[in-house]
Amino acid sequence: MENYYYNRMTKPEQAAYHAIKKGLEALAPSIQVPRIDGKDLAQVYFLLRLDHPEIFYSASYKYRYYEHADSMELMPEYLFEKKKIQQHQAALKARVEKLARPAKELKSEWDKLVYIHDFICQNVQYDKLRKPYAHEIIGPLGQGVGVCEGMAKSVKILCDALNIWCVIAISEANADKGVKYRHAWNIVKIGGKYYHLDATFDNGLCRETDDVRYDYFCLPDKQIFRDHEPLVWQMPQCEDSDNFYYKVKKLSWTKEEEVRKRCAQAVKKGKVLTFHWRGDYLTRERLKEFLSIFEEEAAKKEKHARVRFNWPQAVLRVSFDVPAAAEDVELEEADASTR
């Protein structure tokens, strides 16, 4: 388990972190904490729960102190009664162990990450009502619903169970771009290299279709920040792209000939074609060329191509329908509401 944020705190903040963690684990009604600035205390409380998603039962607190005192009293606000918390703890521990068990048989960390990613995409619905538990692991793992924070925490606790290095990254909101909220995803380390993994964005794309998407699986910095805002806290640099899902699966192409060949195969077999384009920039002109290829190949089987494309990540999904669908081309977005 990686205590990433703890290791980047000042000594006073680390002392507060330790005291809060011990108190929350004991379900204490109040906790004596070394006195620090109120804003720093709020940050410690938040980051502690990013390091430890198993502390799902308290998201807020009150505190008080005497003017010249060296400590303060923190009163956690728990989401449930003590007995109910203990029941949830036992149920979630069993749930994590059950989910992790089959993944332990997989040979590589990469395969284990695919397993975790697919679980989130196939079993968790985005919670637009933002229930209190949607930000914690109890939402995705216990109720099958969650927002980005709950999904990222669920990815981390499953990675922890499988001994995969994983932290939760947080990006800023950006009102000028219409990004109203901070967003959470994960950074993982496999083979000694760091990658971004945003299960929430892929979950959003999966909701639009019936297949699992991997547009945000093991991306380097240069790819993820095409449609993600800058990070709030410093994270390890992610420079490698060799474990990007579509690249590993040989679905990341640089030649138009490959696109046509694979398109023809998909039409013939009646399969959906999803691929990443990395030959040149996915301009409107390039997209028009691809649309022509898709329609030409589809017409050979008296079908029409229906195309969805994730422009920032240059991923295209092509299905072949009879008769023509009402919308043949659709721009996909990892919905801002998933933040």
Secondary structure, DSSP 8 states (H G I E B T S, - for coil): ---TTGGGS-HHHHHHHHHHHHHHHTT-S-EEEE---HHHHHHHHHHHHHH-TT--SEEEEEEE--TT-SEEEEEEEESS-HHHHHHHHHHHHHHHHHHHHHHTTSSSHHHHHHHHHHHHHHH-EE-TT--GGGGSTIIIIIISEE-HHHHHHHHHHHHHHTT-EEEEEEE--BGGGTB-S-EEEEEEEETTEEEEE-HHHHHHHHHHSSS---TTEEE-HHHHTTSS--BSS--------TT-HHHHTT-EE--HHHHHHHHHHHHHHT--EEEEE-SS---HHHHHHHHHHHHHHHHTTT-EEEEEEETTTTEEEEEEESS--S-SEEE----GGG-
